[in-house]
């Protein structure tokens, strides 16, 4: 069942995207509704999977994850077993914060967060290189984040 979003729903989504710790009273005040209908709208958005989760955005440097690497990976072969094998290995690596199966010159884009270049080099040698079927890896290092 598809959910129809009106302007108030979109405003709630925008508010919660900026600060998911706001309470129903603060959100209600911003959107011009009372607390009860605001609460009901948020619950409806959660039930329909529009709002999937509430997360904390961390200062990566303070948790020793100061180096952010975007790593493009191409595979040697593309049969289903090899694709699933690669994906199963990648999702278990704690350094990989996101993995996208992409179209283009590469097959996957990995977002990797590590302490520094030494830790990334160890990750490449000890973990990524041990995964079968990888043909090529291209790493780009994030210098600054403008929007995430």
N, C-alpha and C positions, 0 to 999 in steps of 0.2 A: 504494500500500500504506500503510495507516494504522498508526501506531506506538502501542502501548499504553504509557502512562507509569505506573510504579509510584511509591511514596513515595520511593524512593531517587533515581529519575530527577528527580522534582520537587525534591528537596533539592539535587541537583547544579545544576539550573537556577537555583534561588534563590541558591546560593553564587556561581555564575558571573555572575549578574545584578548582584550586589553588587560583585564584584571578579573580572574576567575574567583578571587577571594571576596568580591563584593557580595553583600547579603541581599536578600530579596527586597528589603526596605530601600536600600540605596539604588538598586536597579529600578524599582517601581518609581522612585522619585525622578530618575533620569528619563524614563519613557512616558511618564504622565499617567500611570495606572495606579490602582491601589495594590497592596501587597498580595492579596489572594489571587487575582487574575494573573499577576506577574508570576507567582509561584506555579500556578497551573500551566502557564505557557512554557516555563522552563522545564517542568516535568514532562510535558508533551514533546518538547524538542529532544529530551533525553530518551524517552520511550521510542521515538521514531529514529533514533540513531543519528540525529543531526549533531547533537552534542555527544561525543563518544567518551570523553574523559576530561578531567581537570588535572593540570600538571603544574609543577613548579619549574620556572626557568632559572637555571643555575648560572653562577659566575664560573665559567669553565676554568679560569686560571686559579681560582681559590680551591678547586678540587683536583688540581694537577692534570688538567686536560687543556693546556694552553695552546697546543698545536692542532689545528683543524685541517684535515687533508681531504680533498676530493679525489678519489681514486677511480679511474675508469679501467674496466677489466673486459678483455675479449677472451672468448673461449675457443679452443681448437675445434671442437665438434659441438653440434647442437641437438643431439637426440634427447628425448625426454628424460631418460635415466641420468645422463650427464648434467643436464640443467638442474634437475631436482637434487642431485648429489652436491653440486656447487652451492645451491641455495641452502641446503641443510647445513653445510659446513659454515657458511657465512653468518647465518642467524645466531649461531652459538659463540661468535667472537665478540667479547665485550667491548673491544675497541671500535667496532662498527656500530655507529649510532643509527644509521639509515642505510637501506639498500634498495636501489631501484633497478628493475629490469627495463632497459631502454632500447630504443631503435636508433640506428645510426652506425657509426664506425665501431662502437663498442657495444657490448652486451649488457653490462651492469655499471651503475654508478654507485660507489660506496662513499658514505660520509664517515670519516674516521676521526676519532678524537683521542689524542695521546698527550703525554706530558711534553715531549720535546722530540727533536730529530733523532736522537739516539733510540728512543722508545719506538719511533716509527720504523726505523731501520730494523730493529729486532722483530717487530710485527711482520714486516715484509719477509724477512729471512726465515723466521721460525713458524709463522702461521700461514700467511697468504701463499708463500711458495710451496707449502706442503699440500695444498689443495690440488688434486688432479685436474687436468684438462684446461688449465689456464695457458693461453697463448701469449697474451701481452697485458702489461699493466702500465698505465700512464698516471702519474701523480701530479696534482696541482695543490699548492699550499695557500691557504687563505691568509691574506695579509690583514684584512679588516672586514667586518660585517656591517653592511649598510642597512640591511633589513632582513629579518629572519621570520 
